[in-house]
Amino acid sequence: MSSPVWIITKKELNAFFDSLAAYILIIAFLGFSGFFTWISGSDIFLRKEADLAVFFSVSKWTLFFFIPAITMRMMAEENKTGTIELLLTRAITARQIVLGKFLACVLLIAITLAFTLSYYITVSSIGNIDHGATLCGYLGLLLLSAGYISIGLFASSITNNQIIAFLLALLIGVFFHFIFDMMSYGSSGFIGQLLSSLSASRHFDSMSRGVVDTKDLLFFGSLCLAALYLAELFVTKRTK
C-alpha cells in the first residue's frame, strides 16, 4: 500500500505532465541552458575547456526564476479552493501534504536536469572532462533547487493568491541568491561569516567546482527543513 506522501507526490507529478507546465519548463530550461552553453559568446567552443561551468552558471539563474513559477500554485490553489481542508479530513497530515508536494517538485526538476545529461556525454566525448566536478555540479543544482522549492512552498502556503506566492518566493530567494553574499563583502567578523554562510549561491558555486563540503550539505538541508516546517505550520494553522 502506498504511503500518503507518495500518493500526493504521484498526483502532483501527474498534474504537471497533464498540463503544459512540465513541458514548458523542460523546453524553456533546455532552450536557455543550451543556448548559453553551446551558442552564446561564452560557450564551450570559445572557452576551449571541456567542462559544464557555463551550463551550471546559467542553470543557477534559470532555476531561480523558474522554481517560484512551479511552486506558486502548489498550496495557494489548495487554499483558494478549500481542498487543503478536505485533504486534512482524510487522515492525511499537513506534513504529508507538504512533503508530497515537495517531492513532486524535486522529481520534476530531476527529470528536467536528466535531459541535460546529453550535454555531459557530448562534452566528455570531445575532451577530458572532470567527471567528479561535473557530478558535484549536478548534485549542487539539485540541492539548490530543493532549497528554492522549499521556500516556494512556504510562500505558497501563506496565501491563496498565486501571484503573491510567486513574488514572495522570489523576494525571499533574492536574499539567499545574492543579497546575503553582497552584504557579506561589506561586513567583517562574525556577521560577515554569518551572511556568507547564508548565501545559497556561494554554497552552490563551491559544489559546481567539484568541492563538496559538509557545510554545503548542512546549509541546504537546514534551509529545506526550516522552510518546509514553516509551510507545515501555516497549513496546520488554516484548519484551526
BAFI-3210 file (N, C-alpha, C; in Angstrom, 3 decimals, decimal comma, padded with zeros to 6 digits):
// residues 240
n [1|2|3|4|5|6|7|8|9|10|11|12|13|14|15|16|17|18|19|20|21|22|23|24|25|26|27|28|29|30|31|32|33|34|35|36|37|38|39|40|41|42|43|44|45|46|47|48|49|50|51|52|53|54|55|56|57|58|59|60|61|62|63|64|65|66|67|68|69|70|71|72|73|74|75|76|77|78|79|80|81|82|83|84|85|86|87|88|89|90|91|92|93|94|95|96|97|98|99|100|101|102|103|104|105|106|107|108|109|110|111|112|113|114|115|116|117|118|119|120|121|122|123|124|125|126|127|128|129|130|131|132|133|134|135|136|137|138|139|140|141|142|143|144|145|146|147|148|149|150|151|152|153|154|155|156|157|158|159|160|161|162|163|164|165|166|167|168|169|170|171|172|173|174|175|176|177|178|179|180|181|182|183|184|185|186|187|188|189|190|191|192|193|194|195|196|197|198|199|200|201|202|203|204|205|206|207|208|209|210|211|212|213|214|215|216|217|218|219|220|221|222|223|224|225|226|227|228|229|230|231|232|233|234|235|236|237|238|239|240]
n.u [000,851|000,612|002,233|000,748|002,284|003,643|001,476|000,420|002,638|002,786|000,321|000,620|002,807|001,785|-000,119|001,459|002,399|000,056|-000,860|000,400|002,548|004,876|006,063|006,537|008,368|010,550|011,230|011,772|013,837|015,816|016,186|017,208|019,513|020,871|021,349|023,122|025,157|026,106|026,015|026,095|028,304|030,061|030,435|031,194|032,929|034,253|035,569|037,162|037,407|036,816|034,281|031,355|030,910|029,737|027,134|026,271|026,374|024,479|022,216|021,836|020,756|018,556|016,902|016,394|014,481|012,537|011,595|009,917|007,699|006,792|006,135|004,239|001,496|001,081|000,300|-001,213|-003,353|-004,762|-005,459|-007,161|-009,288|-010,152|-009,575|-007,488|-008,331|-010,092|-008,406|-007,049|-008,971|-009,021|-007,464|-004,903|-001,912|-000,715|002,011|002,517|001,221|002,744|005,302|004,763|004,132|006,521|008,354|007,309|007,867|010,673|011,274|010,342|012,193|014,491|013,960|013,960|016,646|017,827|017,522|019,579|021,809|022,769|024,392|026,578|027,501|028,188|030,200|032,107|032,901|034,405|036,534|038,733|036,880|036,201|034,953|034,145|033,832|031,791|029,639|029,346|028,508|025,977|024,737|024,813|023,095|020,675|020,345|020,299|017,977|016,132|016,214|015,135|012,644|011,521|011,362|009,564|007,257|006,692|006,094|003,842|002,126|001,140|-000,706|-003,577|-003,288|-001,795|-000,010|000,982|002,255|004,245|005,772|006,556|008,106|010,175|011,205|012,134|013,937|015,793|017,358|018,785|020,002|021,709|021,820|022,574|025,168|026,312|026,101|027,850|030,352|030,645|030,810|032,378|034,132|032,119|029,533|029,981|030,842|028,543|026,629|027,827|027,689|025,015|024,531|023,170|024,061|026,832|027,403|026,513|028,200|030,637|030,238|029,827|032,333|033,435|033,888|032,727|031,572|030,927|029,604|028,184|026,259|024,917|023,893|022,022|020,341|019,369|018,079|015,982|014,585|013,806|012,175|010,194|009,101|007,965|006,062|004,434|003,459|001,844|-000,057|-001,271|-002,276|-004,341|-006,429|-007,439]
n.v [-001,200|002,201|005,004|007,958|010,213|009,474|009,004|011,597|012,796|011,450|012,230|015,031|015,135|013,890|015,816|017,923|016,945|016,425|018,903|021,810|022,648|021,139|020,488|023,004|024,004|022,180|022,471|025,254|025,491|023,823|025,241|027,783|027,016|025,467|027,294|029,192|027,509|026,264|028,030|030,857|033,754|032,952|030,272|026,704|026,066|028,457|028,929|026,719|024,628|021,566|021,384|021,893|024,396|026,812|025,951|025,224|027,707|029,215|027,663|027,956|030,532|030,358|028,390|029,691|031,605|030,011|028,106|029,368|029,809|027,253|026,378|028,183|027,629|025,391|025,261|027,583|027,368|025,226|026,393|028,415|027,065|025,535|022,887|022,032|021,802|019,727|017,630|017,321|016,254|013,659|011,845|012,566|014,128|017,514|017,633|015,443|016,288|018,570|017,402|015,595|017,297|018,679|016,637|016,006|018,332|018,339|015,976|016,684|018,671|017,082|015,334|017,191|018,058|015,672|015,502|017,087|015,591|014,797|016,890|016,529|014,014|014,657|016,653|015,178|013,498|015,009|016,005|015,961|015,694|016,678|014,327|013,978|016,629|017,466|015,778|016,638|019,222|018,768|017,613|019,826|021,575|020,207|020,266|023,027|023,646|022,196|023,684|026,179|025,302|024,568|027,084|028,250|026,674|027,346|030,102|029,831|028,601|030,481|032,107|032,613|033,473|033,113|034,773|036,467|034,524|033,736|036,124|036,561|034,292|034,761|037,136|036,324|034,430|036,018|037,116|034,871|034,181|036,268|038,651|038,248|037,409|039,665|041,464|040,323|041,018|043,606|043,402|042,320|039,930|038,003|038,599|038,960|036,387|034,961|036,021|035,289|032,515|032,142|032,413|030,959|030,783|030,914|028,494|026,740|027,427|026,559|023,778|023,337|023,571|021,242|020,752|019,381|020,232|019,546|021,656|022,778|020,810|020,731|023,313|023,413|021,327|022,314|024,642|023,592|022,049|024,045|025,799|024,049|023,201|025,586|025,929|023,725|024,487|026,701|025,491|023,765|025,654|026,809|025,068|025,276]
n.w [000,000|-000,881|000,611|002,118|001,462|-000,890|-002,562|-002,842|-004,014|-006,521|-007,576|-007,835|-009,546|-011,811|-012,381|-013,221|-015,683|-017,002|-017,565|-019,343|-017,956|-017,120|-019,587|-020,703|-018,845|-019,142|-021,881|-022,041|-020,170|-021,294|-023,629|-022,791|-021,280|-023,162|-025,233|-024,064|-023,283|-025,587|-027,789|-027,270|-026,550|-024,492|-024,776|-024,788|-026,927|-027,471|-025,070|-024,985|-023,167|-021,647|-019,946|-017,832|-016,834|-017,728|-018,250|-015,638|-014,376|-015,825|-015,368|-012,645|-012,406|-014,109|-012,927|-010,578|-011,269|-012,475|-010,612|-008,548|-010,177|-010,531|-007,961|-007,043|-007,274|-005,766|-002,995|-002,728|-004,517|-003,421|-001,009|-001,910|-003,145|-001,100|-000,828|000,693|003,329|002,960|002,260|004,676|006,272|005,599|007,026|006,433|007,129|007,698|007,350|005,659|003,353|002,643|002,307|000,231|-001,925|-002,067|-002,813|-005,321|-006,803|-006,633|-008,011|-010,546|-011,255|-011,207|-013,325|-015,402|-015,328|-016,004|-018,734|-019,598|-019,441|-021,809|-022,595|-020,942|-021,811|-024,447|-024,101|-022,698|-024,679|-026,362|-024,992|-022,080|-019,573|-016,187|-014,340|-011,669|-010,693|-012,357|-011,646|-009,016|-009,530|-010,664|-008,440|-006,762|-008,156|-007,853|-005,063|-004,627|-006,013|-004,467|-002,124|-003,005|-003,833|-001,388|-000,160|-001,945|-001,524|001,098|000,768|-000,844|000,899|002,646|001,492|-000,687|-003,175|-006,225|-007,612|-005,635|-004,110|-005,909|-006,207|-003,558|-003,044|-004,841|-003,735|-001,186|-002,068|-003,411|-001,413|-000,457|-002,815|-003,786|-002,196|000,547|000,080|-001,142|000,989|002,759|001,872|002,711|005,388|008,425|010,539|012,806|011,837|009,117|008,401|009,036|007,241|004,855|005,067|004,707|002,057|-000,664|-003,267|-002,996|-001,699|-003,666|-005,828|-004,863|-004,832|-007,550|-008,522|-007,883|-005,239|-002,390|000,582|004,045|005,218|003,101|002,532|004,980|005,044|002,860|003,655|006,098|005,252|003,692|005,628|007,486|005,926|004,979|007,369|008,314|006,303|006,833|009,351|008,660|007,018|008,838|010,608|009,166|009,369|011,840]
ca.u [000,000|001,433|002,092|000,078|003,252|003,902|000,241|000,365|003,742|002,386|-000,794|001,136|003,680|000,889|-000,768|002,425|002,510|-001,266|-000,980|001,568|003,578|006,123|006,667|007,060|009,578|011,642|011,648|012,374|015,120|016,775|016,450|018,113|020,812|021,531|021,828|024,307|026,225|026,652|025,939|026,407|029,707|030,913|030,139|032,281|033,884|035,058|036,425|038,060|037,586|035,805|033,558|029,993|030,859|028,740|025,808|025,908|026,150|023,194|021,134|021,609|019,861|017,307|016,066|015,996|013,231|011,542|011,030|008,727|006,559|006,301|005,592|003,263|000,129|001,033|-000,501|-002,147|-004,569|-005,498|-006,034|-008,246|-010,439|-010,579|-009,279|-006,492|-009,086|-010,669|-007,325|-006,701|-010,026|-008,889|-006,377|-003,611|-001,403|-000,154|003,400|002,482|000,860|003,904|006,369|004,335|004,270|007,959|008,974|006,847|008,635|012,070|011,330|010,195|013,492|015,436|013,654|014,429|018,109|018,224|017,594|020,834|022,927|023,325|025,491|027,702|028,002|028,814|031,450|033,089|033,385|035,299|037,652|038,894|036,034|036,365|033,680|033,769|033,346|030,502|028,613|029,125|027,714|024,580|024,225|024,594|021,871|019,518|020,189|019,881|016,562|015,347|016,110|014,193|011,316|011,037|010,966|008,354|006,110|006,366|005,417|002,527|001,269|000,611|-001,627|-004,380|-003,056|-000,596|000,935|001,660|003,154|005,391|006,602|007,136|009,170|011,305|011,762|012,927|015,034|016,809|018,293|019,685|020,709|022,861|021,908|023,412|026,551|026,774|026,232|028,994|031,567|030,728|030,810|033,558|033,940|031,055|028,420|030,404|030,835|027,147|025,999|028,435|027,196|023,604|024,459|022,966|024,909|028,219|027,471|026,389|029,415|031,680|029,961|029,960|033,772|033,857|034,210|031,530|031,902|029,814|028,855|027,244|025,149|024,154|023,153|020,836|019,438|018,724|017,164|014,796|013,834|013,203|011,088|009,104|008,459|007,103|004,916|003,561|002,793|000,783|-001,132|-001,962|-002,976|-005,545|-007,504|-007,868]
ca.v [000,000|003,399|005,956|009,201|011,128|009,036|009,212|013,032|013,051|010,976|013,067|016,335|014,934|013,659|017,096|018,707|016,429|016,509|020,273|022,175|023,196|020,379|020,566|024,363|024,099|021,404|023,079|026,569|025,286|023,305|026,321|028,756|026,417|025,030|028,465|029,792|026,514|025,832|029,016|032,227|034,152|032,276|028,847|025,735|026,111|029,664|028,782|025,600|023,833|020,509|021,366|022,411|025,566|027,757|025,358|025,331|029,122|029,607|026,905|028,541|031,677|029,941|027,704|030,687|032,230|029,010|027,349|030,018|029,615|025,884|026,182|029,194|027,117|024,142|025,439|028,706|026,891|024,414|027,344|029,172|026,191|024,877|021,445|021,698|021,330|018,429|016,647|017,098|015,459|012,276|011,212|012,966|015,227|018,660|017,285|014,555|017,110|019,401|016,533|015,054|018,349|018,956|015,567|016,120|019,418|017,908|014,988|017,402|019,292|015,996|014,883|018,254|018,003|014,421|015,778|017,775|014,643|014,739|017,865|015,870|012,961|015,312|017,300|014,142|012,843|015,904|016,443|015,280|016,361|016,261|013,660|014,235|018,007|017,552|015,152|017,552|020,336|018,326|017,483|021,189|022,099|019,544|020,779|024,429|023,607|021,749|024,827|027,161|024,676|024,692|028,488|028,462|026,037|028,187|031,307|029,439|028,134|031,570|032,928|031,899|034,182|032,538|035,836|036,866|033,414|033,803|037,285|036,373|033,300|035,450|038,106|035,580|033,793|037,019|037,250|033,716|034,057|037,170|039,785|037,876|037,353|041,042|042,081|039,746|041,721|044,858|043,107|041,569|039,176|037,006|038,978|038,671|034,931|034,505|036,389|034,451|031,139|032,106|032,581|029,697|030,816|030,606|027,049|026,058|027,660|025,671|022,419|023,258|023,461|019,891|020,680|019,166|020,381|019,235|022,903|022,961|019,868|021,170|024,526|023,118|020,518|023,187|025,540|022,807|021,690|025,246|026,312|023,058|023,227|026,777|025,647|022,807|025,266|027,531|024,593|023,315|026,806|027,100|024,125|025,503]
ca.w [000,000|-000,982|001,713|001,683|000,850|-002,264|-003,329|-003,172|-004,958|-007,857|-008,038|-008,262|-010,707|-012,948|-012,706|-014,008|-017,052|-017,626|-018,077|-020,149|-017,066|-017,151|-020,917|-020,868|-018,025|-019,726|-023,156|-021,775|-019,492|-022,279|-024,575|-022,171|-020,920|-024,389|-025,981|-023,447|-023,173|-026,876|-028,870|-026,867|-026,585|-023,501|-024,910|-024,604|-028,035|-027,338|-023,892|-025,282|-021,958|-021,593|-018,671|-017,916|-015,955|-018,247|-018,027|-014,216|-014,060|-016,422|-014,707|-011,321|-012,562|-014,756|-011,933|-009,584|-011,733|-012,871|-009,491|-007,972|-011,086|-010,322|-006,605|-006,628|-007,207|-005,016|-001,782|-002,890|-005,182|-002,433|-000,048|-002,557|-003,426|000,136|-000,866|001,716|004,487|002,590|002,360|006,076|006,916|005,128|007,777|005,867|007,946|006,979|006,980|004,496|002,190|002,281|001,800|-001,061|-002,937|-002,181|-003,594|-006,712|-007,441|-006,753|-009,095|-011,821|-011,548|-011,506|-014,692|-016,301|-015,372|-016,668|-020,170|-019,924|-019,395|-023,174|-022,619|-020,257|-022,701|-025,595|-023,692|-022,335|-025,898|-027,109|-024,154|-020,788|-018,596|-014,796|-014,037|-010,272|-010,572|-013,064|-010,812|-007,882|-010,039|-010,767|-007,065|-006,286|-008,784|-007,247|-003,693|-004,747|-006,410|-003,310|-001,223|-003,550|-003,807|-000,007|000,027|-002,750|-000,862|002,258|000,268|-001,358|001,998|003,473|000,711|-001,692|-004,428|-006,826|-007,981|-004,398|-003,759|-006,827|-005,881|-002,225|-003,181|-005,483|-002,788|-000,196|-002,784|-003,759|-000,284|-000,428|-004,101|-003,894|-001,257|001,691|-000,401|-001,312|002,313|003,471|001,465|003,454|006,825|008,869|011,773|012,889|010,955|007,750|008,210|009,072|005,966|003,808|005,209|004,290|000,602|-001,388|-004,461|-002,627|-001,449|-004,955|-006,625|-004,333|-005,293|-009,009|-008,814|-007,509|-003,810|-001,577|001,989|004,945|005,446|001,987|002,712|006,155|004,704|002,040|004,466|007,092|004,535|003,324|006,838|008,077|005,070|004,946|008,689|008,336|005,429|007,576|010,390|008,071|006,566|010,047|011,172|008,382|009,703|013,241]
c.u [000,887|001,185|001,377|001,026|003,472|002,666|000,129|001,454|003,335|001,263|-000,281|002,028|002,848|000,217|000,168|002,410|001,150|-001,532|000,258|002,758|004,908|006,829|007,260|008,357|010,760|012,161|012,343|013,737|016,189|017,156|017,458|019,493|021,574|022,104|023,131|025,460|026,908|026,762|026,443|027,921|030,614|030,746|031,400|033,347|034,788|036,040|037,462|038,410|036,452|035,188|032,172|029,824|029,799|027,332|025,378|025,604|024,793|022,035|020,812|020,619|018,514|016,369|015,583|014,670|012,149|010,850|009,858|007,480|005,964|005,564|004,435|001,841|-000,030|000,158|-001,575|-003,456|-005,430|-006,164|-007,252|-009,493|-010,951|-010,283|-008,239|-007,195|-009,670|-009,617|-007,039|-007,770|-009,937|-007,688|-005,022|-003,128|-000,850|001,269|003,434|002,126|002,067|005,012|006,022|004,521|005,743|008,636|008,565|007,651|010,092|012,219|011,192|011,514|014,517|015,220|014,170|015,951|018,597|018,342|018,919|022,037|023,545|024,470|026,760|028,335|028,749|030,166|032,513|033,650|034,366|036,487|037,697|038,129|036,318|035,028|033,205|033,172|031,975|029,377|028,307|028,276|026,241|023,955|023,922|023,332|020,621|019,268|019,736|018,393|015,681|015,158|015,090|012,767|010,712|010,570|009,669|007,117|005,705|005,598|004,008|001,573|000,608|-000,389|-002,488|-004,270|-001,735|000,447|001,714|002,656|004,416|006,345|007,280|008,287|010,408|012,004|012,642|014,155|016,151|017,840|019,292|020,535|021,888|022,938|022,761|024,890|027,120|027,007|027,462|030,302|031,745|030,744|032,060|033,211|032,799|029,903|028,746|030,352|029,408|026,448|026,532|027,890|025,737|023,437|024,337|023,866|026,336|028,378|027,398|027,662|030,550|031,481|030,169|031,423|034,318|034,212|032,905|031,946|030,676|028,954|027,825|026,010|024,273|023,318|021,871|019,834|018,668|017,712|015,863|013,944|013,105|012,002|009,907|008,372|007,513|005,865|003,924|002,781|001,629|-000,369|-001,952|-002,826|-004,287|-006,717|-008,022|-008,771]
c.v [001,250|004,302|007,200|010,168|010,764|009,211|010,676|013,385|012,648|011,832|014,413|016,212|014,674|014,958|017,971|018,268|016,383|017,904|020,560|022,560|022,474|020,529|021,958|024,521|023,412|022,060|024,421|026,413|024,793|024,383|027,320|028,158|025,981|026,192|029,000|028,797|026,257|026,938|030,397|032,472|033,453|030,766|027,992|025,862|027,334|029,519|027,671|024,804|022,824|020,451|021,954|023,635|026,570|027,243|025,509|026,778|029,598|028,919|027,483|029,692|031,269|029,287|028,672|031,351|031,189|028,356|028,054|029,868|028,215|025,768|027,112|028,647|025,969|024,216|026,507|028,254|026,054|025,324|028,053|028,313|025,483|023,388|021,043|021,172|019,948|017,322|016,298|016,317|013,990|011,577|011,455|014,181|016,350|018,343|016,405|015,325|017,911|018,544|015,960|016,062|018,694|017,899|015,633|017,189|019,008|016,901|015,653|018,062|018,216|015,467|015,906|018,212|016,744|014,618|016,434|016,840|014,462|015,747|017,209|014,814|013,578|015,914|016,265|013,424|013,708|016,386|015,678|016,034|015,817|015,660|013,964|015,626|018,154|016,940|016,017|018,748|019,964|018,158|018,862|021,793|021,503|020,071|022,233|024,494|023,191|022,887|025,841|026,597|024,796|026,109|028,768|027,851|026,827|029,425|030,977|029,045|029,266|032,443|032,047|032,564|033,707|033,596|036,303|035,786|033,450|034,937|037,130|035,366|033,923|036,395|037,407|034,972|034,751|037,158|036,099|033,630|035,009|038,289|039,443|037,868|038,760|041,714|041,562|040,453|043,042|044,653|042,312|040,785|038,182|037,304|038,645|037,184|034,389|034,793|035,531|033,031|031,006|032,244|031,221|029,635|030,423|029,100|026,278|026,205|026,756|024,245|022,285|023,195|022,105|019,729|020,531|019,174|020,032|020,469|023,137|022,065|020,284|022,403|024,192|022,263|021,372|024,114|024,810|022,509|022,898|025,723|025,336|023,023|024,426|026,568|024,726|023,565|026,072|026,664|024,124|024,438|027,081|026,191|024,322|026,716]
c.w [000,000|000,209|001,205|000,983|-000,613|-003,147|-003,773|-004,192|-006,378|-008,429|-008,571|-009,494|-011,965|-013,386|-013,535|-015,470|-017,766|-018,173|-018,945|-019,289|-017,197|-018,495|-021,171|-020,089|-018,697|-021,005|-022,924|-021,115|-020,467|-023,285|-024,020|-021,948|-022,178|-025,164|-025,392|-023,313|-024,508|-027,927|-028,469|-026,796|-025,609|-023,575|-024,800|-025,677|-027,944|-026,173|-024,097|-024,033|-021,876|-020,199|-018,882|-017,011|-016,417|-018,003|-016,567|-013,834|-014,590|-015,699|-013,337|-011,399|-013,159|-013,740|-010,858|-009,973|-012,032|-011,668|-008,808|-008,856|-010,934|-008,993|-006,268|-006,487|-006,201|-003,777|-001,981|-003,535|-004,239|-001,411|-000,635|-002,744|-002,182|000,175|000,161|002,969|004,211|002,705|003,807|006,831|006,509|005,764|007,147|006,650|007,072|006,518|005,738|003,225|001,698|001,677|000,423|-002,176|-003,151|-003,058|-005,065|-007,459|-007,639|-007,899|-010,456|-012,222|-011,920|-012,925|-015,711|-016,444|-016,092|-018,180|-020,558|-019,806|-020,781|-023,321|-022,071|-021,172|-023,879|-025,230|-023,359|-023,563|-026,686|-026,280|-022,856|-019,701|-017,203|-014,347|-012,613|-010,102|-011,235|-012,235|-009,591|-008,314|-010,160|-009,380|-006,484|-006,867|-008,150|-005,829|-003,703|-005,098|-005,239|-002,316|-001,707|-003,629|-002,404|000,276|-000,732|-002,107|000,374|001,807|-000,204|-000,239|002,764|002,728|-000,196|-003,059|-005,039|-007,196|-006,752|-003,979|-004,623|-006,430|-004,525|-002,271|-003,828|-004,511|-001,751|-000,878|-003,132|-002,643|-000,281|-001,709|-004,213|-002,852|-000,038|001,295|-000,554|000,038|003,053|003,116|002,234|004,952|007,176|010,133|011,674|011,932|009,502|007,452|008,173|007,745|004,823|003,856|004,774|002,781|-000,094|-002,620|-004,131|-002,373|-002,772|-005,786|-006,171|-004,849|-006,797|-009,436|-008,382|-006,051|-003,016|-000,113|002,829|005,191|004,350|002,167|003,891|005,843|003,937|002,824|005,458|006,427|004,187|004,560|007,416|007,253|005,037|006,276|008,802|007,458|006,132|008,655|009,819|007,553|007,760|010,625|010,449|008,752|011,115|013,347]
res [m|s|s|p|v|w|i|i|t|k|k|e|l|n|a|f|f|d|s|l|a|a|y|i|l|i|i|a|f|l|g|f|s|g|f|f|t|w|i|s|g|s|d|i|f|l|r|k|e|a|d|l|a|v|f|f|s|v|s|k|w|t|l|f|f|f|i|p|a|i|t|m|r|m|m|a|e|e|n|k|t|g|t|i|e|l|l|l|t|r|a|i|t|a|r|q|i|v|l|g|k|f|l|a|c|v|l|l|i|a|i|t|l|a|f|t|l|s|y|y|i|t|v|s|s|i|g|n|i|d|h|g|a|t|l|c|g|y|l|g|l|l|l|l|s|a|g|y|i|s|i|g|l|f|a|s|s|i|t|n|n|q|i|i|a|f|l|l|a|l|l|i|g|v|f|f|h|f|i|f|d|m|m|s|y|g|s|s|g|f|i|g|q|l|l|s|s|l|s|a|s|r|h|f|d|s|m|s|r|g|v|v|d|t|k|d|l|l|f|f|g|s|l|c|l|a|a|l|y|l|a|e|l|f|v|t|k|r|t|k]
***
